[in-house]
Amino acid sequence: MHRVTRITCAVLSLASMTALAAPECTKAPKEKWMSEKEMKAKLEAQGYKIKRFEVLSSCYEIYGRNKDGKKVEIYFDPVDGSIVKQRGG
């Protein structure tokens, strides 16, 4: 019985990790990406307050607030800065 429970927990853990995985934002090589500085400036000009900025394998991701002051977590295409996935806001 304990073995079944451990296996079930392991499967559920893997499923939840997959659900939280970052999306694929671009397949373009990093030399085509806008710089972190450019991206941050673009977002700040749009009214975002960036608390944390992360560089992922194919995305830029921010945690912060939008122009209305609402918490957001957003994944951006690092080539053109378009939103790929968003939570909050």
Distance bins in CASP14 RR format, pairs under 12 A and 6 or more apart:
PFRMAT RR
TARGET T0000
AUTHOR 0000-0000-0000
RMODE 2
METHOD distances of the structure
MODEL  1
1 7 0 0 0 0 0 1 0 0 0 0 0
1 8 0 0 0 0 0 1 0 0 0 0 0
2 8 0 0 0 0 0 1 0 0 0 0 0
2 9 0 0 0 0 0 1 0 0 0 0 0
3 9 0 0 0 0 0 1 0 0 0 0 0
3 10 0 0 0 0 0 1 0 0 0 0 0
4 10 0 0 0 0 0 1 0 0 0 0 0
4 11 0 0 0 0 0 1 0 0 0 0 0
5 11 0 0 0 0 0 1 0 0 0 0 0
5 12 0 0 0 0 0 1 0 0 0 0 0
6 12 0 0 0 0 0 1 0 0 0 0 0
6 13 0 0 0 0 0 1 0 0 0 0 0
7 13 0 0 0 0 0 1 0 0 0 0 0
7 14 0 0 0 0 0 1 0 0 0 0 0
8 14 0 0 0 0 0 1 0 0 0 0 0
8 15 0 0 0 0 0 1 0 0 0 0 0
9 15 0 0 0 0 0 1 0 0 0 0 0
9 16 0 0 0 0 0 1 0 0 0 0 0
10 16 0 0 0 0 0 1 0 0 0 0 0
10 17 0 0 0 0 0 1 0 0 0 0 0
11 17 0 0 0 0 0 1 0 0 0 0 0
11 18 0 0 0 0 0 1 0 0 0 0 0
12 18 0 0 0 0 0 1 0 0 0 0 0
12 19 0 0 0 0 0 1 0 0 0 0 0
13 19 0 0 0 0 0 1 0 0 0 0 0
13 20 0 0 0 0 0 1 0 0 0 0 0
14 20 0 0 0 0 0 1 0 0 0 0 0
14 21 0 0 0 0 0 1 0 0 0 0 0
15 21 0 0 0 0 0 1 0 0 0 0 0
20 73 0 0 0 0 0 1 0 0 0 0 0
20 75 0 0 0 0 0 1 0 0 0 0 0
20 85 0 0 0 0 0 1 0 0 0 0 0
20 87 0 0 0 0 0 1 0 0 0 0 0
21 56 0 0 0 0 1 0 0 0 0 0 0
21 57 0 0 0 0 0 1 0 0 0 0 0
21 58 0 0 0 0 0 1 0 0 0 0 0
21 59 0 0 0 0 0 1 0 0 0 0 0
21 61 0 0 0 0 0 1 0 0 0 0 0
21 75 0 0 0 0 0 1 0 0 0 0 0
21 85 0 0 0 0 0 1 0 0 0 0 0
22 54 0 0 0 0 1 0 0 0 0 0 0
22 55 0 0 0 0 0 1 0 0 0 0 0
22 56 1 0 1 0 0 0 0 0 0 0 0
22 57 1 0 0 1 0 0 0 0 0 0 0
22 58 1 0 0 1 0 0 0 0 0 0 0
22 59 1 0 1 0 0 0 0 0 0 0 0
22 60 0 0 0 0 0 1 0 0 0 0 0
22 61 1 0 0 1 0 0 0 0 0 0 0
22 73 0 0 0 0 0 1 0 0 0 0 0
22 74 0 0 0 0 0 1 0 0 0 0 0
22 75 1 0 0 1 0 0 0 0 0 0 0
22 76 0 0 0 0 0 1 0 0 0 0 0
22 84 0 0 0 0 1 0 0 0 0 0 0
22 85 1 0 0 1 0 0 0 0 0 0 0
22 87 0 0 0 0 0 1 0 0 0 0 0
23 56 0 0 0 0 1 0 0 0 0 0 0
23 57 0 0 0 0 0 1 0 0 0 0 0
23 58 0 0 0 0 1 0 0 0 0 0 0
23 59 1 0 0 1 0 0 0 0 0 0 0
23 60 0 0 0 0 0 1 0 0 0 0 0
23 61 0 0 0 0 1 0 0 0 0 0 0
23 73 0 0 0 0 0 1 0 0 0 0 0
23 74 0 0 0 0 0 1 0 0 0 0 0
23 75 1 0 1 0 0 0 0 0 0 0 0
23 76 0 0 0 0 0 1 0 0 0 0 0
23 77 0 0 0 0 1 0 0 0 0 0 0
23 82 0 0 0 0 0 1 0 0 0 0 0
23 83 0 0 0 0 0 1 0 0 0 0 0
23 84 1 0 1 0 0 0 0 0 0 0 0
23 85 1 0 1 0 0 0 0 0 0 0 0
23 86 0 0 0 0 0 1 0 0 0 0 0
23 87 0 0 0 0 0 1 0 0 0 0 0
24 56 0 0 0 0 1 0 0 0 0 0 0
24 57 0 0 0 0 1 0 0 0 0 0 0
24 58 1 0 1 0 0 0 0 0 0 0 0
24 59 1 0 0 1 0 0 0 0 0 0 0
24 75 0 0 0 0 1 0 0 0 0 0 0
24 77 0 0 0 0 1 0 0 0 0 0 0
24 78 0 0 0 0 0 1 0 0 0 0 0
24 84 0 0 0 0 1 0 0 0 0 0 0
24 85 0 0 0 0 0 1 0 0 0 0 0
25 33 0 0 0 0 1 0 0 0 0 0 0
25 39 0 0 0 0 0 1 0 0 0 0 0
25 54 0 0 0 0 0 1 0 0 0 0 0
25 55 0 0 0 0 0 1 0 0 0 0 0
25 56 1 0 0 1 0 0 0 0 0 0 0
25 57 0 0 0 0 1 0 0 0 0 0 0
25 58 1 0 1 0 0 0 0 0 0 0 0
25 59 1 1 0 0 0 0 0 0 0 0 0
25 60 1 0 0 1 0 0 0 0 0 0 0
25 61 0 0 0 0 1 0 0 0 0 0 0
25 74 0 0 0 0 0 1 0 0 0 0 0
25 75 1 0 1 0 0 0 0 0 0 0 0
25 76 1 0 0 1 0 0 0 0 0 0 0
25 77 1 0 1 0 0 0 0 0 0 0 0
25 78 1 0 0 1 0 0 0 0 0 0 0
25 79 0 0 0 0 1 0 0 0 0 0 0
25 80 0 0 0 0 1 0 0 0 0 0 0
25 81 0 0 0 0 1 0 0 0 0 0 0
25 82 0 0 0 0 1 0 0 0 0 0 0
25 83 0 0 0 0 1 0 0 0 0 0 0
25 84 1 0 1 0 0 0 0 0 0 0 0
25 85 0 0 0 0 1 0 0 0 0 0 0
26 32 1 0 0 1 0 0 0 0 0 0 0
26 33 1 0 0 1 0 0 0 0 0 0 0
26 34 0 0 0 0 0 1 0 0 0 0 0
26 56 0 0 0 0 0 1 0 0 0 0 0
26 57 0 0 0 0 1 0 0 0 0 0 0
26 58 1 0 1 0 0 0 0 0 0 0 0
26 59 1 0 0 1 0 0 0 0 0 0 0
26 60 0 0 0 0 1 0 0 0 0 0 0
26 75 0 0 0 0 0 1 0 0 0 0 0
26 76 0 0 0 0 1 0 0 0 0 0 0
26 77 1 0 1 0 0 0 0 0 0 0 0
26 78 1 0 0 1 0 0 0 0 0 0 0
26 79 1 0 1 0 0 0 0 0 0 0 0
26 80 0 0 0 0 1 0 0 0 0 0 0
26 81 0 0 0 0 1 0 0 0 0 0 0
26 82 0 0 0 0 1 0 0 0 0 0 0
26 84 0 0 0 0 1 0 0 0 0 0 0
27 33 0 0 0 0 0 1 0 0 0 0 0
27 57 0 0 0 0 0 1 0 0 0 0 0
27 58 1 0 0 1 0 0 0 0 0 0 0
27 59 0 0 0 0 0 1 0 0 0 0 0
27 77 0 0 0 0 0 1 0 0 0 0 0
27 78 0 0 0 0 0 1 0 0 0 0 0
27 79 0 0 0 0 1 0 0 0 0 0 0
28 34 0 0 0 0 0 1 0 0 0 0 0
28 58 0 0 0 0 1 0 0 0 0 0 0
28 59 0 0 0 0 0 1 0 0 0 0 0
28 77 0 0 0 0 1 0 0 0 0 0 0
28 78 1 0 0 1 0 0 0 0 0 0 0
28 79 1 0 1 0 0 0 0 0 0 0 0
28 80 0 0 0 0 1 0 0 0 0 0 0
28 81 0 0 0 0 0 1 0 0 0 0 0
29 58 0 0 0 0 0 1 0 0 0 0 0
29 78 0 0 0 0 0 1 0 0 0 0 0
29 79 0 0 0 0 1 0 0 0 0 0 0
30 36 0 0 0 0 0 1 0 0 0 0 0
30 55 0 0 0 0 1 0 0 0 0 0 0
30 56 0 0 0 0 0 1 0 0 0 0 0
30 57 0 0 0 0 1 0 0 0 0 0 0
30 58 0 0 0 0 1 0 0 0 0 0 0
30 59 0 0 0 0 0 1 0 0 0 0 0
30 60 0 0 0 0 0 1 0 0 0 0 0
30 78 1 0 0 1 0 0 0 0 0 0 0
30 79 0 0 0 0 1 0 0 0 0 0 0
31 78 0 0 0 0 0 1 0 0 0 0 0
31 79 0 0 0 0 0 1 0 0 0 0 0
32 58 0 0 0 0 0 1 0 0 0 0 0
32 77 0 0 0 0 0 1 0 0 0 0 0
32 78 0 0 0 0 1 0 0 0 0 0 0
32 79 1 0 1 0 0 0 0 0 0 0 0
32 80 0 0 0 0 1 0 0 0 0 0 0
32 81 0 0 0 0 0 1 0 0 0 0 0
33 39 0 0 0 0 1 0 0 0 0 0 0
33 55 0 0 0 0 1 0 0 0 0 0 0
33 56 0 0 0 0 0 1 0 0 0 0 0
33 57 0 0 0 0 0 1 0 0 0 0 0
33 58 0 0 0 0 1 0 0 0 0 0 0
33 59 0 0 0 0 1 0 0 0 0 0 0
33 60 1 0 0 1 0 0 0 0 0 0 0
33 76 0 0 0 0 0 1 0 0 0 0 0
33 77 0 0 0 0 1 0 0 0 0 0 0
33 78 1 1 0 0 0 0 0 0 0 0 0
33 79 1 0 1 0 0 0 0 0 0 0 0
33 80 0 0 0 0 1 0 0 0 0 0 0
33 81 0 0 0 0 1 0 0 0 0 0 0
34 40 0 0 0 0 1 0 0 0 0 0 0
34 41 0 0 0 0 1 0 0 0 0 0 0
34 42 1 0 0 1 0 0 0 0 0 0 0
34 43 0 0 0 0 0 1 0 0 0 0 0
34 55 0 0 0 0 0 1 0 0 0 0 0
34 60 0 0 0 0 1 0 0 0 0 0 0
34 76 0 0 0 0 1 0 0 0 0 0 0
34 77 0 0 0 0 1 0 0 0 0 0 0
34 78 1 0 0 1 0 0 0 0 0 0 0
34 79 1 0 0 1 0 0 0 0 0 0 0
34 80 1 0 0 1 0 0 0 0 0 0 0
34 81 1 0 0 1 0 0 0 0 0 0 0
34 82 0 0 0 0 0 1 0 0 0 0 0
35 41 0 0 0 0 1 0 0 0 0 0 0
35 42 0 0 0 0 0 1 0 0 0 0 0
35 53 0 0 0 0 0 1 0 0 0 0 0
35 55 0 0 0 0 0 1 0 0 0 0 0
35 60 0 0 0 0 0 1 0 0 0 0 0
35 78 0 0 0 0 1 0 0 0 0 0 0
35 79 0 0 0 0 0 1 0 0 0 0 0
35 81 0 0 0 0 0 1 0 0 0 0 0
36 42 0 0 0 0 0 1 0 0 0 0 0
36 43 0 0 0 0 0 1 0 0 0 0 0
36 50 0 0 0 0 0 1 0 0 0 0 0
36 53 1 0 0 1 0 0 0 0 0 0 0
36 54 0 0 0 0 1 0 0 0 0 0 0
36 55 1 0 0 1 0 0 0 0 0 0 0
36 60 1 0 0 1 0 0 0 0 0 0 0
36 61 0 0 0 0 0 1 0 0 0 0 0
36 62 0 0 0 0 0 1 0 0 0 0 0
36 76 0 0 0 0 0 1 0 0 0 0 0
36 78 0 0 0 0 1 0 0 0 0 0 0
36 81 0 0 0 0 0 1 0 0 0 0 0
37 43 0 0 0 0 0 1 0 0 0 0 0
37 44 0 0 0 0 0 1 0 0 0 0 0
37 50 0 0 0 0 0 1 0 0 0 0 0
37 53 0 0 0 0 0 1 0 0 0 0 0
37 60 0 0 0 0 0 1 0 0 0 0 0
38 44 0 0 0 0 0 1 0 0 0 0 0
38 45 0 0 0 0 0 1 0 0 0 0 0
38 60 0 0 0 0 0 1 0 0 0 0 0
38 76 0 0 0 0 0 1 0 0 0 0 0
38 78 0 0 0 0 1 0 0 0 0 0 0
38 79 0 0 0 0 0 1 0 0 0 0 0
38 80 0 0 0 0 0 1 0 0 0 0 0
38 81 0 0 0 0 1 0 0 0 0 0 0
39 45 0 0 0 0 0 1 0 0 0 0 0
39 46 0 0 0 0 0 1 0 0 0 0 0
39 48 0 0 0 0 0 1 0 0 0 0 0
39 50 0 0 0 0 1 0 0 0 0 0 0
39 53 1 0 0 1 0 0 0 0 0 0 0
39 54 0 0 0 0 0 1 0 0 0 0 0
39 55 0 0 0 0 1 0 0 0 0 0 0
39 59 0 0 0 0 0 1 0 0 0 0 0
39 60 1 0 1 0 0 0 0 0 0 0 0
39 61 0 0 0 0 0 1 0 0 0 0 0
39 62 0 0 0 0 1 0 0 0 0 0 0
39 74 0 0 0 0 0 1 0 0 0 0 0
39 76 1 0 0 1 0 0 0 0 0 0 0
39 77 0 0 0 0 0 1 0 0 0 0 0
39 78 1 0 0 1 0 0 0 0 0 0 0
39 79 0 0 0 0 0 1 0 0 0 0 0
39 80 0 0 0 0 0 1 0 0 0 0 0
39 81 1 0 0 1 0 0 0 0 0 0 0
39 82 0 0 0 0 0 1 0 0 0 0 0
40 46 0 0 0 0 0 1 0 0 0 0 0
40 47 0 0 0 0 0 1 0 0 0 0 0
40 48 0 0 0 0 1 0 0 0 0 0 0
40 49 0 0 0 0 0 1 0 0 0 0 0
40 50 1 0 0 1 0 0 0 0 0 0 0
40 51 0 0 0 0 0 1 0 0 0 0 0
40 52 0 0 0 0 0 1 0 0 0 0 0
40 53 1 0 0 1 0 0 0 0 0 0 0
40 54 0 0 0 0 0 1 0 0 0 0 0
40 55 0 0 0 0 0 1 0 0 0 0 0
40 60 0 0 0 0 1 0 0 0 0 0 0
40 62 0 0 0 0 1 0 0 0 0 0 0
40 64 0 0 0 0 0 1 0 0 0 0 0
40 76 0 0 0 0 0 1 0 0 0 0 0
40 78 0 0 0 0 0 1 0 0 0 0 0
40 81 0 0 0 0 0 1 0 0 0 0 0
41 47 0 0 0 0 0 1 0 0 0 0 0
41 48 0 0 0 0 0 1 0 0 0 0 0
41 50 0 0 0 0 0 1 0 0 0 0 0
41 53 0 0 0 0 0 1 0 0 0 0 0
41 81 0 0 0 0 0 1 0 0 0 0 0
42 48 0 0 0 0 1 0 0 0 0 0 0
42 50 0 0 0 0 0 1 0 0 0 0 0
42 53 0 0 0 0 0 1 0 0 0 0 0
42 60 0 0 0 0 0 1 0 0 0 0 0
42 62 0 0 0 0 0 1 0 0 0 0 0
42 76 0 0 0 0 1 0 0 0 0 0 0
42 77 0 0 0 0 0 1 0 0 0 0 0
42 78 0 0 0 0 0 1 0 0 0 0 0
42 80 0 0 0 0 0 1 0 0 0 0 0
42 81 1 0 0 1 0 0 0 0 0 0 0
42 82 0 0 0 0 0 1 0 0 0 0 0
42 83 0 0 0 0 0 1 0 0 0 0 0
43 49 0 0 0 0 1 0 0 0 0 0 0
43 50 1 0 0 1 0 0 0 0 0 0 0
43 51 0 0 0 0 0 1 0 0 0 0 0
43 53 0 0 0 0 1 0 0 0 0 0 0
43 60 0 0 0 0 1 0 0 0 0 0 0
43 61 0 0 0 0 0 1 0 0 0 0 0
43 62 1 0 0 1 0 0 0 0 0 0 0
43 63 0 0 0 0 0 1 0 0 0 0 0
43 64 0 0 0 0 1 0 0 0 0 0 0
43 65 0 0 0 0 0 1 0 0 0 0 0
43 66 0 0 0 0 1 0 0 0 0 0 0
43 67 0 0 0 0 0 1 0 0 0 0 0
43 72 0 0 0 0 0 1 0 0 0 0 0
43 74 0 0 0 0 1 0 0 0 0 0 0
43 76 1 0 0 1 0 0 0 0 0 0 0
43 78 0 0 0 0 0 1 0 0 0 0 0
43 81 0 0 0 0 1 0 0 0 0 0 0
43 82 0 0 0 0 0 1 0 0 0 0 0
43 83 0 0 0 0 0 1 0 0 0 0 0
44 50 1 0 0 1 0 0 0 0 0 0 0
44 53 0 0 0 0 0 1 0 0 0 0 0
44 62 0 0 0 0 0 1 0 0 0 0 0
44 64 0 0 0 0 0 1 0 0 0 0 0
44 65 0 0 0 0 0 1 0 0 0 0 0
44 66 0 0 0 0 0 1 0 0 0 0 0
44 67 0 0 0 0 0 1 0 0 0 0 0
45 67 0 0 0 0 0 1 0 0 0 0 0
45 81 0 0 0 0 0 1 0 0 0 0 0
46 62 0 0 0 0 0 1 0 0 0 0 0
46 65 0 0 0 0 0 1 0 0 0 0 0
46 66 0 0 0 0 1 0 0 0 0 0 0
46 67 1 0 0 1 0 0 0 0 0 0 0
46 68 0 0 0 0 0 1 0 0 0 0 0
46 72 0 0 0 0 0 1 0 0 0 0 0
46 74 0 0 0 0 0 1 0 0 0 0 0
46 76 0 0 0 0 0 1 0 0 0 0 0
46 81 0 0 0 0 0 1 0 0 0 0 0
46 82 0 0 0 0 0 1 0 0 0 0 0
46 83 0 0 0 0 0 1 0 0 0 0 0
47 62 0 0 0 0 0 1 0 0 0 0 0
47 64 0 0 0 0 0 1 0 0 0 0 0
47 65 0 0 0 0 1 0 0 0 0 0 0
47 66 1 0 0 1 0 0 0 0 0 0 0
47 67 1 0 1 0 0 0 0 0 0 0 0
47 68 0 0 0 0 1 0 0 0 0 0 0
47 69 0 0 0 0 1 0 0 0 0 0 0
47 70 0 0 0 0 0 1 0 0 0 0 0
47 72 0 0 0 0 0 1 0 0 0 0 0
48 60 0 0 0 0 0 1 0 0 0 0 0
48 62 1 0 0 1 0 0 0 0 0 0 0
48 63 0 0 0 0 0 1 0 0 0 0 0
48 64 1 0 0 1 0 0 0 0 0 0 0
48 65 1 0 0 1 0 0 0 0 0 0 0
48 66 1 0 0 1 0 0 0 0 0 0 0
48 67 1 0 0 1 0 0 0 0 0 0 0
48 68 0 0 0 0 0 1 0 0 0 0 0
48 69 0 0 0 0 1 0 0 0 0 0 0
48 70 0 0 0 0 0 1 0 0 0 0 0
48 71 0 0 0 0 0 1 0 0 0 0 0
48 72 1 0 0 1 0 0 0 0 0 0 0
48 73 0 0 0 0 0 1 0 0 0 0 0
48 74 0 0 0 0 1 0 0 0 0 0 0
48 76 0 0 0 0 0 1 0 0 0 0 0
48 81 0 0 0 0 0 1 0 0 0 0 0
48 83 0 0 0 0 0 1 0 0 0 0 0
48 86 0 0 0 0 0 1 0 0 0 0 0
48 89 0 0 0 0 0 1 0 0 0 0 0
49 62 0 0 0 0 1 0 0 0 0 0 0
49 63 0 0 0 0 0 1 0 0 0 0 0
49 64 1 0 1 0 0 0 0 0 0 0 0
49 65 1 0 1 0 0 0 0 0 0 0 0
49 66 0 0 0 0 1 0 0 0 0 0 0
49 67 0 0 0 0 1 0 0 0 0 0 0
49 68 0 0 0 0 0 1 0 0 0 0 0
49 69 1 0 0 1 0 0 0 0 0 0 0
49 70 0 0 0 0 0 1 0 0 0 0 0
49 71 0 0 0 0 1 0 0 0 0 0 0
49 72 0 0 0 0 1 0 0 0 0 0 0
50 60 0 0 0 0 0 1 0 0 0 0 0
50 61 0 0 0 0 0 1 0 0 0 0 0
50 62 1 0 1 0 0 0 0 0 0 0 0
50 63 1 0 0 1 0 0 0 0 0 0 0
50 64 1 0 1 0 0 0 0 0 0 0 0
50 65 0 0 0 0 1 0 0 0 0 0 0
50 66 0 0 0 0 0 1 0 0 0 0 0
50 72 0 0 0 0 1 0 0 0 0 0 0
50 73 0 0 0 0 0 1 0 0 0 0 0
50 74 0 0 0 0 1 0 0 0 0 0 0
50 76 0 0 0 0 0 1 0 0 0 0 0
51 61 0 0 0 0 0 1 0 0 0 0 0
51 62 1 0 0 1 0 0 0 0 0 0 0
51 63 1 0 1 0 0 0 0 0 0 0 0
51 64 1 0 1 0 0 0 0 0 0 0 0
51 65 1 0 0 1 0 0 0 0 0 0 0
51 66 0 0 0 0 0 1 0 0 0 0 0
51 69 0 0 0 0 0 1 0 0 0 0 0
51 71 0 0 0 0 1 0 0 0 0 0 0
51 72 0 0 0 0 1 0 0 0 0 0 0
51 73 0 0 0 0 1 0 0 0 0 0 0
51 74 0 0 0 0 0 1 0 0 0 0 0
52 60 0 0 0 0 0 1 0 0 0 0 0
52 61 0 0 0 0 1 0 0 0 0 0 0
52 62 1 0 0 1 0 0 0 0 0 0 0
52 63 1 0 1 0 0 0 0 0 0 0 0
52 64 1 0 0 1 0 0 0 0 0 0 0
52 65 0 0 0 0 0 1 0 0 0 0 0
52 71 0 0 0 0 0 1 0 0 0 0 0
52 72 0 0 0 0 0 1 0 0 0 0 0
52 73 0 0 0 0 1 0 0 0 0 0 0
52 74 0 0 0 0 0 1 0 0 0 0 0
53 59 0 0 0 0 0 1 0 0 0 0 0
53 60 1 0 0 1 0 0 0 0 0 0 0
53 61 1 0 0 1 0 0 0 0 0 0 0
53 62 1 0 1 0 0 0 0 0 0 0 0
53 63 0 0 0 0 1 0 0 0 0 0 0
53 64 0 0 0 0 1 0 0 0 0 0 0
53 73 0 0 0 0 0 1 0 0 0 0 0
53 74 0 0 0 0 0 1 0 0 0 0 0
53 75 0 0 0 0 0 1 0 0 0 0 0
53 76 0 0 0 0 0 1 0 0 0 0 0
53 78 0 0 0 0 0 1 0 0 0 0 0
54 60 1 0 0 1 0 0 0 0 0 0 0
54 61 1 0 1 0 0 0 0 0 0 0 0
54 62 1 0 0 1 0 0 0 0 0 0 0
54 63 1 0 0 1 0 0 0 0 0 0 0
54 64 0 0 0 0 0 1 0 0 0 0 0
54 73 0 0 0 0 0 1 0 0 0 0 0
54 74 0 0 0 0 0 1 0 0 0 0 0
54 75 0 0 0 0 1 0 0 0 0 0 0
54 76 0 0 0 0 0 1 0 0 0 0 0
54 78 0 0 0 0 0 1 0 0 0 0 0
55 61 1 0 0 1 0 0 0 0 0 0 0
55 62 0 0 0 0 0 1 0 0 0 0 0
55 75 0 0 0 0 0 1 0 0 0 0 0
55 76 0 0 0 0 0 1 0 0 0 0 0
55 78 1 0 0 1 0 0 0 0 0 0 0
56 62 0 0 0 0 0 1 0 0 0 0 0
56 74 0 0 0 0 0 1 0 0 0 0 0
56 75 1 0 0 1 0 0 0 0 0 0 0
56 76 0 0 0 0 1 0 0 0 0 0 0
56 77 0 0 0 0 0 1 0 0 0 0 0
56 78 0 0 0 0 1 0 0 0 0 0 0
56 84 0 0 0 0 0 1 0 0 0 0 0
56 85 0 0 0 0 0 1 0 0 0 0 0
57 75 0 0 0 0 0 1 0 0 0 0 0
57 78 0 0 0 0 0 1 0 0 0 0 0
58 75 0 0 0 0 1 0 0 0 0 0 0
58 76 0 0 0 0 0 1 0 0 0 0 0
58 77 0 0 0 0 1 0 0 0 0 0 0
58 78 1 0 0 1 0 0 0 0 0 0 0
58 79 0 0 0 0 1 0 0 0 0 0 0
58 84 0 0 0 0 1 0 0 0 0 0 0
58 85 0 0 0 0 0 1 0 0 0 0 0
59 73 0 0 0 0 0 1 0 0 0 0 0
59 74 0 0 0 0 1 0 0 0 0 0 0
59 75 1 0 1 0 0 0 0 0 0 0 0
59 76 1 0 0 1 0 0 0 0 0 0 0
59 77 1 0 0 1 0 0 0 0 0 0 0
59 78 1 0 0 1 0 0 0 0 0 0 0
59 79 0 0 0 0 0 1 0 0 0 0 0
59 81 0 0 0 0 1 0 0 0 0 0 0
59 82 0 0 0 0 0 1 0 0 0 0 0
59 83 0 0 0 0 0 1 0 0 0 0 0
59 84 1 0 0 1 0 0 0 0 0 0 0
59 85 0 0 0 0 1 0 0 0 0 0 0
59 86 0 0 0 0 0 1 0 0 0 0 0
60 74 0 0 0 0 1 0 0 0 0 0 0
60 75 1 0 0 1 0 0 0 0 0 0 0
60 76 1 0 1 0 0 0 0 0 0 0 0
60 77 0 0 0 0 1 0 0 0 0 0 0
60 78 1 0 1 0 0 0 0 0 0 0 0
60 79 0 0 0 0 1 0 0 0 0 0 0
60 80 0 0 0 0 0 1 0 0 0 0 0
60 81 1 0 0 1 0 0 0 0 0 0 0
60 82 0 0 0 0 0 1 0 0 0 0 0
60 83 0 0 0 0 0 1 0 0 0 0 0
60 84 0 0 0 0 1 0 0 0 0 0 0
60 85 0 0 0 0 0 1 0 0 0 0 0
61 72 0 0 0 0 0 1 0 0 0 0 0
61 73 1 0 0 1 0 0 0 0 0 0 0
61 74 1 0 0 1 0 0 0 0 0 0 0
61 75 1 0 1 0 0 0 0 0 0 0 0
61 76 1 0 0 1 0 0 0 0 0 0 0
61 77 0 0 0 0 0 1 0 0 0 0 0
61 78 0 0 0 0 1 0 0 0 0 0 0
61 81 0 0 0 0 0 1 0 0 0 0 0
61 83 0 0 0 0 0 1 0 0 0 0 0
61 84 0 0 0 0 1 0 0 0 0 0 0
61 85 0 0 0 0 1 0 0 0 0 0 0
61 86 0 0 0 0 0 1 0 0 0 0 0
61 87 0 0 0 0 0 1 0 0 0 0 0
62 71 0 0 0 0 0 1 0 0 0 0 0
62 72 1 0 0 1 0 0 0 0 0 0 0
62 73 1 0 0 1 0 0 0 0 0 0 0
62 74 1 0 1 0 0 0 0 0 0 0 0
62 75 0 0 0 0 1 0 0 0 0 0 0
62 76 1 0 0 1 0 0 0 0 0 0 0
62 78 0 0 0 0 0 1 0 0 0 0 0
62 81 0 0 0 0 0 1 0 0 0 0 0
62 83 0 0 0 0 0 1 0 0 0 0 0
62 84 0 0 0 0 0 1 0 0 0 0 0
62 85 0 0 0 0 0 1 0 0 0 0 0
62 86 0 0 0 0 1 0 0 0 0 0 0
62 87 0 0 0 0 0 1 0 0 0 0 0
62 88 0 0 0 0 0 1 0 0 0 0 0
63 71 1 0 0 1 0 0 0 0 0 0 0
63 72 1 0 0 1 0 0 0 0 0 0 0
63 73 1 0 1 0 0 0 0 0 0 0 0
63 74 0 0 0 0 1 0 0 0 0 0 0
63 75 0 0 0 0 0 1 0 0 0 0 0
63 86 0 0 0 0 0 1 0 0 0 0 0
63 87 0 0 0 0 1 0 0 0 0 0 0
63 88 0 0 0 0 0 1 0 0 0 0 0
63 89 0 0 0 0 0 1 0 0 0 0 0
64 70 0 0 0 0 1 0 0 0 0 0 0
64 71 1 0 0 1 0 0 0 0 0 0 0
64 72 1 0 1 0 0 0 0 0 0 0 0
64 73 1 0 0 1 0 0 0 0 0 0 0
64 74 0 0 0 0 1 0 0 0 0 0 0
64 86 0 0 0 0 0 1 0 0 0 0 0
64 87 0 0 0 0 0 1 0 0 0 0 0
64 88 0 0 0 0 1 0 0 0 0 0 0
64 89 0 0 0 0 1 0 0 0 0 0 0
65 71 1 0 1 0 0 0 0 0 0 0 0
65 72 1 0 0 1 0 0 0 0 0 0 0
65 73 0 0 0 0 0 1 0 0 0 0 0
65 74 0 0 0 0 0 1 0 0 0 0 0
65 88 0 0 0 0 0 1 0 0 0 0 0
65 89 0 0 0 0 1 0 0 0 0 0 0
66 72 1 0 1 0 0 0 0 0 0 0 0
66 73 0 0 0 0 0 1 0 0 0 0 0
66 74 0 0 0 0 1 0 0 0 0 0 0
66 83 0 0 0 0 0 1 0 0 0 0 0
66 86 0 0 0 0 1 0 0 0 0 0 0
66 87 0 0 0 0 0 1 0 0 0 0 0
66 88 0 0 0 0 1 0 0 0 0 0 0
66 89 1 0 1 0 0 0 0 0 0 0 0
67 89 0 0 0 0 1 0 0 0 0 0 0
68 88 0 0 0 0 0 1 0 0 0 0 0
68 89 1 0 0 1 0 0 0 0 0 0 0
69 88 0 0 0 0 0 1 0 0 0 0 0
69 89 0 0 0 0 1 0 0 0 0 0 0
70 86 0 0 0 0 0 1 0 0 0 0 0
70 87 0 0 0 0 0 1 0 0 0 0 0
70 88 1 0 0 1 0 0 0 0 0 0 0
70 89 1 1 0 0 0 0 0 0 0 0 0
71 86 0 0 0 0 0 1 0 0 0 0 0
71 87 0 0 0 0 1 0 0 0 0 0 0
71 88 1 0 0 1 0 0 0 0 0 0 0
71 89 1 0 0 1 0 0 0 0 0 0 0
72 83 0 0 0 0 1 0 0 0 0 0 0
72 85 0 0 0 0 0 1 0 0 0 0 0
72 86 1 0 0 1 0 0 0 0 0 0 0
72 87 1 0 0 1 0 0 0 0 0 0 0
72 88 1 0 1 0 0 0 0 0 0 0 0
72 89 1 0 1 0 0 0 0 0 0 0 0
73 83 0 0 0 0 0 1 0 0 0 0 0
73 84 0 0 0 0 0 1 0 0 0 0 0
73 85 0 0 0 0 1 0 0 0 0 0 0
73 86 1 0 0 1 0 0 0 0 0 0 0
73 87 1 0 1 0 0 0 0 0 0 0 0
73 88 1 0 0 1 0 0 0 0 0 0 0
73 89 0 0 0 0 1 0 0 0 0 0 0
74 81 0 0 0 0 0 1 0 0 0 0 0
74 82 0 0 0 0 0 1 0 0 0 0 0
74 83 1 0 1 0 0 0 0 0 0 0 0
74 84 0 0 0 0 1 0 0 0 0 0 0
74 85 1 0 0 1 0 0 0 0 0 0 0
74 86 1 0 1 0 0 0 0 0 0 0 0
74 87 1 0 0 1 0 0 0 0 0 0 0
74 88 0 0 0 0 1 0 0 0 0 0 0
74 89 0 0 0 0 1 0 0 0 0 0 0
75 81 0 0 0 0 0 1 0 0 0 0 0
75 82 0 0 0 0 0 1 0 0 0 0 0
75 83 1 0 0 1 0 0 0 0 0 0 0
75 84 1 0 1 0 0 0 0 0 0 0 0
75 85 1 0 1 0 0 0 0 0 0 0 0
75 86 1 0 0 1 0 0 0 0 0 0 0
75 87 0 0 0 0 1 0 0 0 0 0 0
76 82 1 0 0 1 0 0 0 0 0 0 0
76 83 1 0 0 1 0 0 0 0 0 0 0
76 84 1 0 0 1 0 0 0 0 0 0 0
76 85 0 0 0 0 1 0 0 0 0 0 0
76 86 0 0 0 0 1 0 0 0 0 0 0
77 83 1 0 0 1 0 0 0 0 0 0 0
77 84 1 0 1 0 0 0 0 0 0 0 0
77 85 0 0 0 0 0 1 0 0 0 0 0
78 84 0 0 0 0 1 0 0 0 0 0 0
83 89 0 0 0 0 0 1 0 0 0 0 0
END
